[in-house]
Amino acid sequence: MSIGLAGWAQEATSDTLKIRELEEVVVSDTRFPIRRENSGKTVIRIGAEELSRNQGRSLPELINTKSGIEISGSRGRAGEILGTFVRGGRGRQVIVLIDGIRVSDPSSFSQEFDLRLLPLSNIASVEIIKGASSTLYGANAATAVINIRTKEAPVRGISGSFQSSMGSNQSASDKKYQLNAFENSARIAGTSSKWDYSLGFGQRYMDGLSSIITESNEPDPFSAINLDVKLGFRISDKLKTRIYASEAKVKTSYDESFGLMDAPYEFQSTQHRVGANTV
């Protein structure tokens, strides 16, 4: 009995300390740091702990679990067309920011950024502002802003990580269970004197499901590869400049939707991002 009470007391103390330390800072809805309780907007924050618990999922799958947000296609086959809807608004009324820079897909009719191009292993945090934010972010921010922060180099020294997950990807009617979903990621980052660097790689492959139901149900695979590089230089204690580059490729097979038959069709998308900033 005494041991049980001691364990409970220790757990209660630990929870109290966590509550006192968790003073979340919101930047997205005002563009300057404030505490969450002082924000007039509805802000959902996905931190490092939640991201680490959901490794193996895609970013659209994770965001889709939040209230008031629907990413159509994220619950089906990995290669489905995605659409973001917040509070009844259309996808073109949601903007996506990566490290403060707005991103979009000009080849898409709605110009929505494909969230599958970013692996969870490369993300430090996600802030979602629900509601109109056009005053701060422009006319397209009518229903939501998704602000994504990617991982930075450590303050000092070198850090590295590697993650790998595998599982099955099939319907409930399939009797033969087999491994056909794989995800791998690796990252190395460091800081030396005034320089810092970060190099990340991510790969995802899924097979086992057909894009439409046919007699043969031939699987339509999905694959994504990501590579990102960052190089920074600290000019002074309050000024830092950085250059970055990334490449992301998505490839998926799909079938003939009009004739409802298997077909050897394939969709590929490649996006390059290059930039520099000073903060």
N, C-alpha and C positions, 0 to 999 in steps of 0.2 A: 504494500500500500504506500509506503513512504517513497519508494522508487517511482511509482506512478505519479504521485503528487509532485515530486521533484521534476520529472520530465515535463509535466503539464506547465509548471511554473516557468521553466526555462523556455518553453514554446511561447507562452504568453508574453514573456519579456522580449523575445525575439520579434514577435509580431508588432509590439509597441514601438520598438526601435525602427522597424521598417516603415511604419506609418509616419513617424516623425521625419524620416529621411526622404521620403518620396514627395518632394516638392517639384512637381512637374512644371517645366517651363514651356510655354506655348509661344511660338514665333510666327506661325503662319497667318493667323487672322489679324495681326496688327503690324507685322513686319518688324517688331522689336520685342525683346524678351519680356514676358509678363507671366505671372502665375495663373494656373488654370482657373482658380476661383475668381480672378479679376477679369476674365475674358467674357465678353457678351455673346460669343458665338458657341455653337455646338461643335466641339472639337473631339475627334477620336484619335487617340495616340496609340500606335503599335510600337512598343519598345524592344530593346535587344532581347529581353527575357522571353517575350512572347514569340519573337521571330525564331529564337533557338528551339523553342518547343514545337515549332511547326515546320522544321526542316523536312523536306520530302514533299511538301505542298508547293504550289505555285503562288505567286503574289496575287493573281486574281482570285484564287480559291480562298486565300486568307482574308482579303478585303471583303469578299462576298459574305463572310460570316458576321459582319457588322450590321447593326440595325439601320434601316432606311436606305440601304445600298444594295443594288442588284446588278451583278455582272453576268449577263446572260451568256451561256456557253461555258462558263467556268465549272459547272457541275457535270458536264458530259465528257465526251471524248476530248483529249488534250488539244486536238487540232481544230476544234470548232471556232467559228467566227465569234469574237467577243463584242459585247456592247455594254457600256456603263450607264446605269440609270440611277439617279439619286433623287429621292422625293418626287418621283413622277417625271422628272426632266429627262431630256434626251442626252445622248453621249456628247454631242457638240457643245453642250452647256456645262461640261466638266473639263477643267484644265488639269494637266499633270506637270509638276515641277520636279526636276532632278537636280539636287544641289542648288536650288534657287533659279535654275534655268528652265524655261518652258519648253516642252517637247511635244511633238505631234507627228502624225503620219500623213504627208501630203498625198500619198497614193490611195488613201482611204477616202470614201465618199464623205464620211463624217469627220475625217482628219483625226480620229481618235488614236492615241498612242497605244501600241500593243504592249500591255503590261507583262506579257510572257517574255519579253526581251530582257527583263531584269530578274536574275535569280535571287532568292531570299538570302543566300550566303553573302551577297555583295551589299546588303542593305543594313544600315545602322538603325534607322527609325522611319516611321511613316506617320504623317499627320494628315487627317482628313477633316476639312472644314465643311460642314453641311449648312447650306443656306447661301443666299446671294452674297458674293464678295467682289462684285464688279468694280466697286470703288477702288480697291487695292490691286486687283489682278486683271482688269479689263472686262469687256462685254461678255466674253465666253464663260466667265466664272459665275453663271447665273444660278447654278444649283450646288456646286461643290468645287473644292480645290483639293487635289491629292498631292501633298508635298513629301517627296522622298529624299532622304539623306543617305548617301552611300558611305561606306566605311572609310575612315581616315587612318593615317599612319599613327603608331603609338607616340607618346610624348618623348620617349627616349628608348634606345635599344632596338631590337629586332623582334618581330613576332611572326609566326606562321601558323597556318591551320589547314587541315584537310578533312573533308567530310564525304561520306559515301552512304547512300541508302538504296535499297532495292525492295521490290514487292511485286504483287500481281496487279494486272490491269485487265479485268474481264467482267462480263455480266454475271448475274446471279444464276443464269441457266447453264453456264459453262461448268462442266464437271471436272475437267482436267486442270488442276491448278498448276501454274508454272510462273517462273520469274520472267516478267517481260516489261518491268518498269525500273529504270536505273537513273540515279542522279549522283553526280560527283562534282566536287568543287575544291579549289585550292587557292590559298592566298598567302602572300609574303609581303610584309611591310616593315619599314624601319625609319629611324631618324638618326642622322649623324651630323653633329654641329648645326649648321643652318639649313641643311638639306633634309628633305624627307621624301619617301617614295612608297608606292603601293602597286602591286601587280596581282591581279586576280583572274581566275579562270573558272568557268562553270559549264557543265554539260548535262543535258537531260535527254533521255530517250524513253519512249513509251510505245508499246505495241499491244495487240490483242483485241482491239475493238474495231468494228467496221463503222464508217460514217453513216451508213444506212443499213436497214435490215434487209438481207437478201437470203436466198437459199444457201449459198456457200458462206456468207458472212466473212468474206476475205478481210483480214486485218489491214487497217490503214495506219501505218506508223507515224509517229511525230518525233521530231528531234529539234533541239535548240543548243546553240553553242555561244558562249559569251566570253569576251576578253576585254579587260579594262586596265589602263595604265595611268598613274598619277605621279607627277614630279613637282615638288614644291620647294620654294626657297624663302626663308625668313629674312626680310630686309631689315626689320627692326623688331622690337618687342610688340609693337602694335600694328605692324604691316607685314603681310605675307602675300607672295604671288605664286600662282600654280598653273600648270598646264596639264591637260588631261586628254585622253583619247580612248575610245571604246568601239568595239565592233560586236554586233549581235546578228546571228543568223537563225532563222526559223524555217523548218521544212516539214511539210505534212502532205500525206496522200489523201485524196477524197474520191468519191464515187459520182456516178451520173444521177443527179437528183430528179431529173424529169422522167427518165425511164426507169428509175428505181432499180439500177443494176450496178454491179461492180464494174469499175473502170480504172484504167491506169493513169489517172490524173494526179498532178502534183502541184503544190503551191510552195513558193519560196519567197522569203523576204529577208533582206539584208539592210541593216541600218548602221551607219557610221556617225559617231559624234566626236568632234574635236573642238577644243576651246581653251580659253585661259581666263583667269580672273585674279583680282587683287583685293584682299580683304584686310 
